[in-house]
Amino acid sequence: MKPRMSVKICGVSFKNPVIAASGTFGFGREYAEYVDLNMLGGIAVKGLTLLPRKGNPPPRIAETSSGILNSVGLQNPGVDYFIEHELPKLLKYDTRIIVNINGNTIDEYCRIAEKLRDVPIHFLELNISCPNVKQGGVAFGTHPDVVYDITRSVKAHAKQPVLVKLTPNVTDIKEIAIAAEKAGGDGISLINTVLGMAIDAKKRRPVLANIVGGLSGPAIKPIALRMVWEVAQVVSIPIIGMGGITTGEDVVEFLLAGATAVGVGTANLISPTACIDIVNQLEEYMVQNGIEDVNELIGGLEIKSFC
């Protein structure tokens, strides 16, 4: 008998807890010839801004030990193009659609939410790692008060449930998560990339044109697990965990830490079939360990004294 793989987030059913994370899966169509998108729990589309954005100058990708640095700079065709040209193609598939939105001001986030208000998508995901131009370029997600304000503001304009995607580049991730929940956020996704840099020792120059970038991949998994576990202790809303997931057992670890679902990002750049492979590995783990329902794993971490 096949195990039950479905989970619910904010009342929305996902056929399995594996979501293609925003940024490495495009708008889904780019992977459609390699994998059956109907097998995915969900797809978080590439981050959208109010107007088209060219992104940062190259080079903007650098390999690191067990990961990559990126400073792509949110290159995207804009929300209107997505609604007209990309969404109709994505709606042909039986999967949940999460739209990641980005802005330089709270007003921009709200205007995007308004444009998507009556569009047939399942969730909005607020990327609050963006620079707030009205506060000197400091990322929205680094201050609890700002997280509260942006979440509350977008909630007033959105019809869909709102997921708040947290940056790990903070002193205390818990206080940020609490602010998002108090403001009415329906769920939390974490973590976004960890700020880092790479240097070419021979040229004595930064590898990335933007100098710094976001580190992702297996290198950040321990950080992500710790933060998911910490946040799960202080909020009651669902968590989508992400950061370095490449196998089915990685998914199990995030679920045990308190996530209801997971996002798979950098692994898609290693193998276009990564998400489906991970779904199959998760099911195999459940069969081998006699787990009938994936929900049994959520928050199931056993912490015992080592004394």
Residue pairs with C-beta under 8 A, 6 or more apart in sequence:
1 292
2 283
2 287
3 283
3 286
3 287
3 291
3 292
3 293
3 294
4 292
4 293
4 294
4 295
5 15
5 16
5 17
5 279
5 282
5 283
5 286
5 294
6 13
6 14
6 15
6 16
6 294
7 13
7 14
7 16
7 17
7 41
7 260
7 261
7 294
7 295
7 298
8 14
8 260
9 123
9 161
9 187
9 238
9 240
9 260
9 261
10 123
10 161
10 186
10 187
10 238
11 161
12 96
12 122
12 123
12 161
14 41
14 42
14 96
14 261
15 39
15 41
15 94
15 95
16 39
16 40
16 41
16 279
16 282
16 294
17 41
17 251
17 255
17 259
17 260
17 261
17 262
17 282
17 294
18 40
18 41
18 251
18 261
18 262
18 264
18 275
18 278
18 279
18 282
19 40
19 41
19 42
19 43
19 44
19 96
19 98
19 240
19 261
19 262
19 263
19 264
20 28
20 31
20 40
20 42
20 43
20 44
20 263
20 264
20 268
20 275
21 44
21 242
21 263
21 264
21 265
21 268
22 44
22 45
22 46
22 47
22 98
22 100
22 125
22 127
22 165
22 263
22 265
23 46
23 47
23 70
23 72
23 100
23 265
24 265
24 266
24 268
24 269
25 31
25 43
25 44
25 45
25 46
25 265
25 268
25 275
26 45
26 46
27 45
27 46
27 82
27 86
27 89
27 90
28 37
28 43
28 45
28 89
28 90
28 93
28 95
29 86
29 89
29 90
31 37
31 268
31 272
32 93
34 272
34 273
35 272
35 273
35 275
35 276
36 276
37 43
37 93
37 95
38 93
38 94
38 95
39 276
39 279
40 95
40 275
40 276
40 279
41 95
41 96
41 261
41 279
42 95
42 96
42 97
42 98
42 122
42 261
43 90
43 95
43 96
43 97
43 98
44 98
44 99
44 100
44 125
44 189
44 263
45 82
45 86
45 90
45 97
45 98
45 99
45 100
46 76
46 100
47 74
47 76
47 100
47 101
47 102
47 127
48 76
48 78
48 79
48 82
48 99
48 100
48 101
48 102
48 112
49 74
49 76
49 78
49 79
49 101
49 102
49 103
49 108
49 112
50 78
50 79
50 103
50 108
50 111
50 112
51 78
52 76
52 77
52 78
52 81
53 73
53 74
53 75
53 76
53 78
54 73
54 75
55 72
55 73
55 74
55 75
55 76
56 71
56 72
56 73
56 75
56 209
56 210
57 209
57 210
58 209
59 207
59 208
59 209
60 70
60 71
60 72
60 73
60 208
60 209
60 210
60 213
61 68
61 69
61 70
61 72
62 68
62 69
62 70
62 198
62 207
62 208
62 213
63 69
64 196
64 198
64 215
64 217
64 219
65 219
66 217
66 218
66 219
66 244
67 215
67 216
67 217
67 218
67 219
67 220
67 244
67 266
68 215
68 216
68 217
68 266
68 269
69 196
69 197
69 198
69 207
69 208
69 213
69 214
69 215
70 193
70 213
70 214
70 216
71 208
71 209
71 210
71 212
71 213
71 214
73 210
74 102
74 130
76 82
77 85
77 86
79 101
79 112
79 115
79 116
80 115
82 99
83 115
83 116
83 119
87 97
87 119
87 120
87 121
90 97
91 97
91 120
96 122
96 123
97 120
97 121
97 122
97 123
98 121
98 122
98 123
98 124
98 125
98 163
99 116
99 121
99 123
99 124
99 125
100 125
100 127
100 165
101 109
101 112
101 113
101 116
101 124
101 125
101 126
101 127
102 109
102 127
102 130
103 109
103 111
103 112
103 130
104 130
104 131
104 132
104 133
105 132
105 133
105 134
106 149
106 150
106 153
106 154
109 126
109 150
109 153
109 154
110 153
110 154
110 156
110 157
111 157
113 124
113 154
113 157
113 158
114 157
116 124
116 158
116 160
117 157
117 158
117 159
117 160
118 159
121 160
122 160
122 161
123 160
123 161
123 162
123 163
123 186
123 187
124 154
124 158
124 160
124 161
124 162
124 163
125 162
125 163
125 164
125 165
125 189
126 150
126 151
126 154
126 162
126 163
126 164
126 165
127 165
127 192
128 139
128 140
128 141
128 147
128 150
128 164
128 165
128 166
128 167
129 139
129 140
129 141
129 165
129 167
129 169
129 192
129 193
129 214
130 139
130 140
131 137
131 138
131 139
131 140
132 138
132 139
132 140
132 146
135 146
139 167
139 169
140 146
140 147
140 150
141 147
141 165
141 166
141 167
141 170
141 176
141 192
142 167
142 169
142 170
142 176
144 175
144 176
144 178
144 179
145 179
147 164
147 176
147 179
147 180
147 183
148 179
148 180
148 182
148 183
149 183
151 162
151 164
151 179
151 180
151 183
151 184
151 185
152 183
152 184
154 162
155 162
155 183
155 184
155 185
161 186
161 187
162 184
162 185
162 186
162 187
163 185
163 186
163 187
163 188
163 189
163 240
164 180
164 185
164 187
164 188
164 189
165 188
165 189
165 190
165 192
166 173
166 176
166 177
166 180
166 188
166 189
166 190
166 191
166 192
166 227
166 231
167 176
167 191
167 192
168 190
168 191
168 192
168 193
168 194
168 220
168 223
168 224
168 227
168 243
169 194
169 195
170 176
173 190
173 191
173 227
173 230
173 231
174 230
174 231
174 233
174 234
177 188
177 190
177 231
177 234
177 235
178 234
178 235
180 188
180 235
181 188
181 235
181 236
181 237
185 237
186 237
186 238
187 237
187 238
187 239
187 240
188 231
188 235
188 237
188 238
188 239
188 240
189 239
189 240
189 241
189 242
189 263
190 224
190 227
190 228
190 231
190 239
190 240
190 241
190 242
190 243
191 220
191 223
191 224
191 227
191 228
191 242
191 243
192 214
193 213
193 214
193 215
193 216
193 220
194 214
194 215
194 216
194 220
194 223
195 212
195 213
195 214
195 215
196 212
196 213
196 214
196 215
197 206
197 207
197 208
197 211
197 212
197 213
198 206
198 207
198 208
198 213
199 205
199 206
199 207
200 206
200 207
206 212
216 243
216 244
216 265
216 266
217 244
217 266
218 244
218 246
218 266
219 244
220 243
220 244
221 243
221 244
221 245
221 250
223 243
224 241
224 242
224 243
224 244
224 254
225 241
225 243
225 253
225 254
225 257
227 243
228 239
228 241
228 254
228 257
228 258
228 259
229 257
229 258
229 301
231 239
231 258
232 239
232 257
232 258
232 259
232 299
233 258
238 260
238 261
239 258
239 259
239 260
240 259
240 260
240 261
240 262
240 263
241 254
241 255
241 257
241 258
241 259
241 261
241 262
241 263
242 254
242 262
242 263
242 264
242 265
244 250
244 266
245 251
245 254
245 262
245 263
245 264
245 265
245 267
245 278
246 264
246 267
246 270
246 274
246 278
247 278
247 281
248 278
248 279
248 280
248 281
248 282
248 283
248 284
248 285
249 281
249 285
250 262
250 278
251 262
251 278
251 281
251 282
252 282
252 285
252 297
254 262
255 262
255 294
255 297
255 298
255 299
255 300
256 297
256 298
256 299
256 300
256 301
257 299
257 301
258 298
258 299
258 301
259 298
260 298
264 274
264 275
264 278
267 274
267 275
267 278
268 274
268 275
271 277
282 294
285 291
286 292
286 294
291 297
